[in-house]
């Protein structure tokens, strides 16, 4: 599983497609199954084997619990802060949130996309790019 952090907004779909195509080419040699692109606008994840989008959420909504519902913090995020938000979210999906009564942000969508079990079982296999 690979998370690519791009602290920018309004990335053209042609750039997103080109990045996805690159990851699809690299996936077999790198042993990647899922690719997530995290921008200040969206967090999207694809199953590289099928090419299907398995997760999509507006970044500000997904990370609202971590920013106090402050959309400006996400819109103006630098790569390090966006990576920290992503790491906190993954930690909550993996460990922390499980003992609470409510679900972690995006948990049900990750479950529907078939990714949640992998995140929980292979947390140390997650890589990231800044």
C-alpha positions, -999 to 999 in steps of 0.1 A, spaced: 0 0 0 14 33 -10 3 68 1 15 97 -21 11 131 -3 8 161 -26 1 193 -7 -16 211 -35 -51 216 -47 -68 216 -81 -46 189 -95 -58 183 -131 -73 148 -137 -47 143 -164 -20 145 -138 -39 122 -115 -43 97 -143 -6 99 -152 4 93 -116 -20 63 -114 -6 49 -146 29 52 -133 19 34 -100 2 7 -120 35 1 -139 56 1 -107 31 -20 -87 43 -55 -98 80 -49 -91 73 -30 -58 47 -54 -46 20 -27 -43 -17 -35 -44 -32 -2 -35 -23 34 -43 -36 64 -24 -32 100 -36 -36 125 -8 -41 161 -18 -55 191 -1 -88 185 -20 -92 147 -20 -80 114 -6 -84 88 -33 -74 52 -34 -72 27 -62 -68 -11 -64 -39 -13 -88 -47 -48 -99 -81 -38 -112 -76 -1 -117 -108 6 -97 -113 35 -74 -119 19 -40 -118 51 -18 -127 87 -23 -133 114 3 -129 152 4 -97 157 25 -113 184 48 -142 161 56 -120 131 62 -96 150 85 -122 172 102 -118 153 135 -81 161 135 -83 198 125 -113 208 146 -134 212 114 -110 239 102 -111 235 64 -84 263 61 -59 241 79 -63 214 52 -64 239 23 -32 255 34 -15 223 45 22 218 37 34 183 28 45 175 64 12 185 80 -8 166 54 14 135 60 8 139 98 -29 140 92 -27 109 70 -6 91 96 -30 99 124 -59 87 103 -42 54 95 -32 49 131 -69 54 141 -80 30 114 -55 5 126 -54 7 164 -68 36 183 -104 40 171 -113 3 174 -120 6 211 -144 35 207 -182 33 201 -180 52 168 -161 45 137 -129 62 126 -133 88 98 -137 69 65 -137 35 81 -169 23 65 -157 35 31 -124 17 36 -143 -14 45 -166 -12 14 -135 -7 -8 -119 -39 7 -89 -20 20 -96 -18 58 -85 -53 66 -52 -48 47 -45 -15 66 -52 -32 99 -30 -63 91 -1 -46 73 2 -12 90 40 -14 89 39 -21 51 24 13 43 48 36 25 45 73 17 60 99 -5 63 136 2 
